[in-house]
Amino acid sequence: MSKSLLVVNYPTLVAEDLEKIQSVRRQHDLLYRDVVAPHFTLVFPVFDFDEATFIQHVQRVTQAIAAFDFVIRCATLGDDAFSNYTHVFLVPDEGYSRIIKLHDRLYTGMLASELRLDIPFIPHIGIANNLDPQVCKTVVDNLNATHFEMRGKVQQLDVIEYEDNQVSTIAQINLASSPP
């Protein structure tokens, strides 16, 4: 497998919420639990980009973007179009549009041609997956029956490389501490 570059946000969460996510992942995340921490993916895998140029692009297009809060109150079924697995996503109620706008800004300039227009972007933290959609539906129903609320913050972006089922952070970019 060749190396890809991505941009993710490892959200700032209180320890109790992070543990709740990790507990579900330990039981139900067959693909990623041992590969990458809970995250929002903002730029999906791209190939054949120079790392330094890629990092400079991310820094340039995000330099005026302020850190922001989000709140997650529901889980939903998802499909990432990269596999035959059904997924369970935690989708933010609050902060949803801010994540979409950040994603859209990243997919400008050198990344404009990489944007998949055939797949809608739904901001999410993936927490479970299975080849059997009913298993994922049960996880969603069980989570949503608890009426949970997870508050977090998007403060930093990690530019990561993914190769041979390994993730490495190659740059961290802090968002502005206050709106411009």
C-alpha positions as CSV (number, residue, x, y, z in Angstrom):
1,M,0.0,0.0,0.0
2,S,1.3,3.4,-0.8
3,K,1.5,6.3,1.6
4,S,-1.4,8.7,1.9
5,L,-1.7,12.1,3.6
6,L,-4.8,13.1,5.6
7,V,-5.9,15.9,7.9
8,V,-7.7,15.0,11.1
9,N,-8.8,16.6,14.3
10,Y,-8.4,14.7,17.5
11,P,-11.1,16.5,19.4
12,T,-10.6,17.8,22.9
13,L,-13.0,15.8,25.1
14,V,-13.5,15.3,28.8
15,A,-12.0,12.0,30.0
16,E,-15.4,10.4,30.7
17,D,-16.6,11.0,27.1
18,L,-13.3,9.8,25.6
19,E,-13.6,6.7,27.7
20,K,-17.2,6.1,26.6
21,I,-16.1,6.4,22.9
22,Q,-13.1,4.1,23.5
23,S,-15.3,1.5,25.3
24,V,-17.5,1.3,22.3
25,R,-14.5,1.1,19.9
26,R,-12.9,-1.7,21.9
27,Q,-16.1,-3.8,21.5
28,H,-17.2,-2.8,18.0
29,D,-14.5,-1.1,15.9
30,L,-13.0,-3.9,14.0
31,L,-11.0,-1.8,11.5
32,Y,-9.5,1.3,13.2
33,R,-9.4,0.9,17.1
34,D,-5.7,0.0,17.1
35,V,-4.8,2.3,14.2
36,V,-6.0,5.8,15.1
37,A,-7.5,7.6,18.0
38,P,-11.1,9.0,17.8
39,H,-11.1,11.8,15.3
40,F,-12.9,13.9,12.7
41,T,-11.4,13.4,9.2
42,L,-11.2,16.7,7.4
43,V,-9.1,15.6,4.4
44,F,-9.5,12.0,3.3
45,P,-6.5,10.0,2.0
46,V,-4.7,11.7,-0.9
47,F,-1.6,10.4,-2.7
48,D,1.4,11.8,-4.5
49,F,1.5,15.1,-2.8
50,D,4.8,16.6,-1.4
51,E,4.5,16.6,2.4
52,A,5.9,20.1,2.8
53,T,3.6,21.6,0.2
54,F,0.6,19.8,1.6
55,I,1.4,21.1,5.1
56,Q,1.8,24.7,3.8
57,H,-1.6,24.5,2.1
58,V,-3.3,23.4,5.3
59,Q,-1.5,26.1,7.3
60,R,-2.4,28.8,4.8
61,V,-6.1,28.0,4.4
62,T,-6.7,27.6,8.1
63,Q,-4.6,30.5,9.5
64,A,-7.7,32.7,10.1
65,I,-10.0,29.9,11.4
66,A,-10.7,30.0,15.1
67,A,-11.0,27.0,17.4
68,F,-14.7,26.1,18.1
69,D,-16.9,23.9,20.3
70,F,-19.1,21.1,19.3
71,V,-21.8,19.0,21.0
72,I,-22.7,15.4,20.0
73,R,-26.0,14.0,21.1
74,C,-26.7,11.2,18.6
75,A,-25.2,8.2,16.8
76,T,-26.2,7.2,13.3
77,L,-25.4,4.6,10.7
78,G,-22.8,5.6,8.1
79,D,-21.2,4.3,5.0
80,D,-17.7,5.5,4.1
81,A,-17.8,4.2,0.5
82,F,-14.3,2.7,1.0
83,S,-15.4,-0.7,2.2
84,N,-18.3,-3.1,2.6
85,Y,-18.6,-2.3,6.2
86,T,-21.5,-0.4,7.8
87,H,-20.3,2.1,10.4
88,V,-21.5,3.9,13.5
89,F,-20.9,7.6,13.5
90,L,-21.1,10.1,16.3
91,V,-22.4,13.2,14.5
92,P,-22.3,16.7,16.1
93,D,-25.5,18.7,16.5
94,E,-23.6,21.9,17.3
95,G,-20.4,22.6,15.4
96,Y,-21.6,20.6,12.4
97,S,-21.6,23.6,10.0
98,R,-18.2,24.8,11.3
99,I,-16.7,21.3,10.6
100,I,-18.2,21.3,7.1
101,K,-16.8,24.8,6.4
102,L,-13.4,23.8,7.6
103,H,-13.5,20.7,5.4
104,D,-14.6,22.7,2.4
105,R,-11.8,25.3,2.9
106,L,-9.2,22.5,3.0
107,Y,-10.4,21.2,-0.3
108,T,-9.5,24.4,-2.2
109,G,-6.4,25.2,-4.3
110,M,-4.1,22.2,-4.6
111,L,-6.8,19.8,-3.1
112,A,-9.8,21.0,-5.1
113,S,-9.5,18.1,-7.6
114,E,-9.4,15.6,-4.7
115,L,-12.8,16.4,-3.4
116,R,-15.2,13.5,-3.9
117,L,-18.5,15.1,-5.1
118,D,-20.2,11.7,-5.3
119,I,-20.0,11.2,-1.5
120,P,-21.7,13.7,0.9
121,F,-19.4,14.8,3.7
122,I,-21.0,14.2,7.1
123,P,-18.8,15.3,10.0
124,H,-18.4,12.4,12.4
125,I,-16.3,10.4,14.8
126,G,-16.4,6.8,13.7
127,I,-16.8,4.4,16.7
128,A,-18.0,1.0,15.3
129,N,-18.1,-1.0,12.1
130,N,-19.3,-4.4,11.0
131,L,-20.1,-6.3,7.8
132,D,-23.5,-7.0,9.3
133,P,-25.5,-3.7,9.3
134,Q,-27.8,-5.0,12.0
135,V,-24.9,-5.1,14.5
136,C,-24.3,-1.5,13.9
137,K,-28.0,-0.6,14.1
138,T,-28.1,-2.2,17.5
139,V,-25.1,-0.1,18.6
140,V,-26.8,3.0,17.4
141,D,-30.0,2.2,19.1
142,N,-28.3,1.4,22.4
143,L,-26.3,4.6,22.4
144,N,-29.3,6.8,21.4
145,A,-31.4,5.2,24.1
146,T,-29.0,6.7,26.7
147,H,-29.7,10.4,25.7
148,F,-26.0,11.2,26.0
149,E,-24.3,14.5,25.4
150,M,-20.6,14.9,24.6
151,R,-19.1,18.4,24.5
152,G,-15.7,19.0,22.9
153,K,-13.5,21.4,21.0
154,V,-11.8,21.5,17.7
155,Q,-8.5,23.3,18.5
156,Q,-5.8,21.7,16.4
157,L,-5.4,19.9,13.1
158,D,-3.1,17.0,12.6
159,V,-1.6,16.3,9.2
160,I,-1.0,12.5,9.2
161,E,0.5,10.0,7.0
162,Y,-1.0,6.6,6.6
163,E,1.0,3.6,5.4
164,D,0.9,-0.1,6.0
165,N,-2.0,0.3,8.5
166,Q,0.1,2.8,10.6
167,V,-0.7,6.4,11.3
168,S,2.0,9.0,12.1
169,T,1.5,12.7,12.8
170,I,3.8,14.8,10.6
171,A,2.5,18.3,11.5
172,Q,0.2,19.9,14.1
173,I,-1.6,23.1,13.2
174,N,-3.3,25.1,16.0
175,L,-6.4,27.0,15.1
176,A,-6.7,30.6,16.2
177,S,-7.7,31.1,19.9
178,S,-10.3,33.7,19.1
179,P,-12.4,34.6,16.1
180,P,-10.7,37.0,13.6
